[in-house]
Amino acid sequence: MTIWKYEERKDTHRLVKIYKEDHGEDEYMGDLDEESIKKMILEIKPDINIVQAYGTLAYFGMLPLLVILKKQ
């Protein structure tokens, strides 16, 4: 699956959107296999239901991930 990734970082959160199509400002990640995509998703959000997340990306073509950053 061809993948693009868009990311925004703020003080309180990180928003990552993974797409199956180019949406302009995104970073091209390459043509990745299922295991590579799942690994990338888990690196961004380790506590996610990976079966559901991958299914969402495969079906809808986009997966938004919101990561709340803890204050240190």
C-alpha positions in Angstrom: 0.0 0.0 0.0 1.4 3.4 -0.9 1.5 5.6 2.2 1.8 9.3 2.9 2.0 10.8 6.4 1.1 14.3 7.6 2.1 15.4 11.1 1.4 18.4 13.4 3.1 18.8 16.7 1.8 21.1 19.5 2.8 21.5 23.1 -0.2 19.4 24.2 -0.6 16.9 21.4 0.6 15.3 18.2 -1.7 14.7 15.3 -0.6 12.3 12.7 -2.7 11.5 9.6 -1.8 8.5 7.4 -3.2 8.4 3.9 -3.3 6.0 1.0 -3.3 8.9 -1.4 -1.2 12.1 -1.8 -2.9 15.1 -0.1 -0.3 17.7 -0.9 1.7 18.6 2.2 2.3 15.0 3.2 5.6 13.1 3.6 5.8 10.1 1.1 6.6 7.0 3.1 6.8 4.6 0.2 5.0 1.4 -0.9 4.8 -0.5 2.4 3.6 -4.0 3.2 1.0 -4.6 5.9 3.5 -5.4 8.6 5.5 -2.3 8.0 2.4 -0.1 8.1 1.3 -1.7 11.4 4.7 -1.2 12.9 4.7 2.5 11.9 1.2 2.9 13.5 2.3 1.2 16.7 5.4 3.4 16.9 3.1 6.5 16.8 0.5 5.2 19.2 1.5 2.0 21.0 -1.8 1.5 22.8 -4.0 1.4 19.6 -6.1 -1.6 18.5 -3.9 -2.3 15.5 -6.3 -4.6 13.7 -9.0 -1.9 13.8 -6.5 0.9 12.9 -5.2 -1.0 9.9 -8.7 -1.8 8.8 -9.7 1.8 8.9 -6.8 2.9 6.8 -7.4 0.1 4.3 -11.1 0.8 4.0 -11.4 4.6 4.3 -7.9 5.5 2.9 -7.1 7.7 5.9 -6.2 7.1 9.6 -6.0 10.0 12.0 -4.0 9.4 15.2 -4.2 11.8 18.1 -1.5 11.4 20.7 -1.9 13.5 23.9 1.5 14.5 25.2 2.2 14.3 29.0 3.8 17.2 30.7 7.3 16.5 32.0 
